[in-house]
Amino acid sequence: MSKRSKQSEAHISRMTDEAFGEDQVSEFKEAFDMLSDGSNAITKADLKKKFKLYGLRVSDDEFEKAYTEADNDGDGKIMFPEFMAMMSAKMRQTSSEQKLLEAFRTFDPEGHGTIPTEELQKVLTTLGKPLTAREMADLVAITEITPGELRYQQFIDVLFMKK
């Protein structure tokens, strides 16, 4: 291994240790090793085999998009630093989703999973970067389960583009 590669690995190690605990980095490394069959990179073919082995079904388009996003340098392989960056981004998204879910739960003291549509409309059309009437109507059409009641988990899924 070259001196530059060792320096790069040391830098990545410091960054990942700061962002994640040592145990979490170890878990990510273990997952990476499993997906890469112990090599230093995850190839598309390896990942497709693992998906099939574990029964994960993803469309070819979704797989290509996710793989391309993870392969930051476009070399056709996901190296451990790229894997860590991908995991970090996923964890930030999950954290944001969780915070939003908790915020919605404050408006749902009975825990029904719904909030009044009117309350959300008021907030989303007046605060921050307000939604247009059309955007709000589209959102309500997707997430309103009964007139006046919006299922906030569906709202979060739409916001974070989940199916």
C-alpha positions as CSV (number, residue, x, y, z in Angstrom):
1,M,0.0,0.0,0.0
2,S,1.3,3.4,-0.9
3,K,2.1,6.1,1.6
4,R,-0.7,8.2,0.1
5,S,-3.2,5.4,0.5
6,K,-2.3,4.9,4.1
7,Q,-2.7,8.7,4.8
8,S,-6.0,8.6,3.1
9,E,-7.2,5.6,5.1
10,A,-6.0,7.3,8.3
11,H,-7.9,10.5,7.4
12,I,-11.1,8.5,6.7
13,S,-10.7,6.6,9.9
14,R,-10.5,9.8,11.9
15,M,-13.5,11.2,10.1
16,T,-15.6,8.1,10.6
17,D,-14.6,7.8,14.2
18,E,-15.7,11.4,14.8
19,A,-19.1,10.9,12.9
20,F,-19.8,7.5,14.3
21,G,-18.8,5.6,17.4
22,E,-16.1,2.9,17.2
23,D,-18.7,0.2,17.6
24,Q,-20.8,1.6,14.7
25,V,-17.7,1.9,12.4
26,S,-17.0,-1.8,13.2
27,E,-20.5,-2.8,12.3
28,F,-20.3,-0.9,9.0
29,K,-17.0,-2.5,8.3
30,E,-18.4,-5.9,9.0
31,A,-21.4,-5.2,6.7
32,F,-19.0,-3.8,4.0
33,D,-16.8,-7.0,4.2
34,M,-19.9,-9.2,3.9
35,L,-21.1,-7.3,0.8
36,S,-17.7,-7.2,-0.8
37,D,-16.8,-10.8,0.1
38,G,-13.8,-9.5,2.1
39,S,-12.3,-7.6,-0.8
40,N,-11.6,-3.9,-0.8
41,A,-14.6,-2.9,-2.9
42,I,-18.2,-3.8,-3.6
43,T,-18.9,-4.4,-7.3
44,K,-22.3,-4.2,-8.9
45,A,-22.2,-8.0,-9.6
46,D,-21.4,-8.8,-6.0
47,L,-24.2,-6.5,-4.7
48,K,-26.7,-8.0,-7.1
49,K,-25.8,-11.5,-5.9
50,K,-26.2,-10.4,-2.3
51,F,-29.5,-8.8,-3.0
52,K,-30.7,-12.0,-4.6
53,L,-29.3,-14.2,-1.9
54,Y,-31.1,-12.2,0.8
55,G,-34.3,-11.9,-1.2
56,L,-34.1,-8.2,-1.6
57,R,-36.2,-7.1,-4.6
58,V,-35.2,-3.8,-6.3
59,S,-36.0,-2.7,-9.8
60,D,-33.0,-2.4,-12.1
61,D,-33.5,1.3,-12.4
62,E,-33.6,1.7,-8.6
63,F,-30.5,-0.5,-8.2
64,E,-28.6,1.5,-10.9
65,K,-29.5,4.8,-9.3
66,A,-28.6,3.8,-5.8
67,Y,-25.3,2.2,-7.0
68,T,-24.4,5.3,-9.0
69,E,-25.1,7.5,-6.0
70,A,-22.9,5.4,-3.7
71,D,-20.0,5.2,-6.3
72,N,-18.9,8.8,-5.8
73,D,-15.8,8.6,-8.0
74,G,-17.6,6.7,-10.8
75,D,-15.0,3.9,-11.0
76,G,-17.6,1.1,-10.9
77,K,-16.7,0.0,-7.3
78,I,-17.9,1.1,-3.9
79,M,-14.9,1.5,-1.6
80,F,-15.3,1.6,2.2
81,P,-15.1,5.5,2.3
82,E,-17.9,5.7,-0.2
83,F,-19.9,3.1,1.7
84,M,-19.4,5.1,4.9
85,A,-20.5,8.3,3.2
86,M,-23.6,6.5,1.9
87,M,-24.4,5.1,5.4
88,S,-23.9,8.6,6.9
89,A,-26.3,10.2,4.4
90,K,-28.9,7.4,5.1
91,M,-28.6,7.9,8.8
92,R,-29.0,11.7,8.5
93,Q,-32.1,11.2,6.5
94,T,-33.5,8.7,9.0
95,S,-32.7,11.1,11.8
96,S,-34.6,13.9,10.0
97,E,-37.5,11.6,9.4
98,Q,-37.6,10.7,13.0
99,K,-37.5,14.3,14.2
100,L,-40.4,15.2,11.8
101,L,-42.3,12.2,13.0
102,E,-41.9,13.3,16.6
103,A,-43.0,16.8,15.7
104,F,-46.2,15.5,14.2
105,R,-46.8,13.3,17.2
106,T,-47.1,16.5,19.3
107,F,-50.2,17.4,17.3
108,D,-51.5,13.8,17.8
109,P,-51.8,13.3,21.6
110,E,-54.1,10.3,21.1
111,G,-51.6,8.6,18.8
112,H,-54.0,7.9,15.9
113,G,-51.4,8.7,13.3
114,T,-53.4,11.6,11.9
115,I,-53.5,15.4,12.3
116,P,-56.1,17.9,11.1
117,T,-55.4,18.8,7.5
118,E,-56.2,22.5,8.2
119,E,-53.4,22.7,10.9
120,L,-50.8,21.4,8.5
121,Q,-52.1,23.6,5.7
122,K,-51.8,26.7,7.9
123,V,-48.2,25.8,8.8
124,L,-47.0,24.8,5.3
125,T,-48.5,27.7,3.5
126,T,-47.3,30.4,5.8
127,L,-44.0,29.4,7.5
128,G,-40.5,28.9,6.1
129,K,-40.6,28.4,2.3
130,P,-44.4,28.2,1.9
131,L,-46.0,25.7,-0.4
132,T,-48.2,26.9,-3.2
133,A,-51.9,26.2,-3.1
134,R,-51.4,23.6,-5.9
135,E,-48.5,21.9,-4.0
136,M,-50.6,21.7,-0.9
137,A,-53.6,20.3,-2.8
138,D,-51.4,17.6,-4.3
139,L,-50.0,16.7,-0.9
140,V,-53.5,16.6,0.6
141,A,-54.7,14.3,-2.2
142,I,-52.0,11.8,-1.4
143,T,-52.0,11.9,2.4
144,E,-55.6,12.7,3.5
145,I,-57.4,9.6,4.5
146,T,-60.7,11.2,5.4
147,P,-61.8,14.8,4.9
148,G,-60.0,16.9,7.4
149,E,-57.6,14.2,8.6
150,L,-54.1,13.7,7.2
151,R,-52.0,10.6,7.8
152,Y,-48.6,12.1,8.7
153,Q,-46.5,9.0,8.1
154,Q,-47.7,9.1,4.5
155,F,-46.8,12.8,4.4
156,I,-43.3,12.0,5.7
157,D,-42.9,9.1,3.1
158,V,-43.9,11.5,0.3
159,L,-41.5,14.2,1.6
160,F,-38.6,11.8,1.7
161,M,-39.8,10.1,-1.6
162,K,-40.5,6.7,-0.3
163,K,-42.9,4.3,-1.8
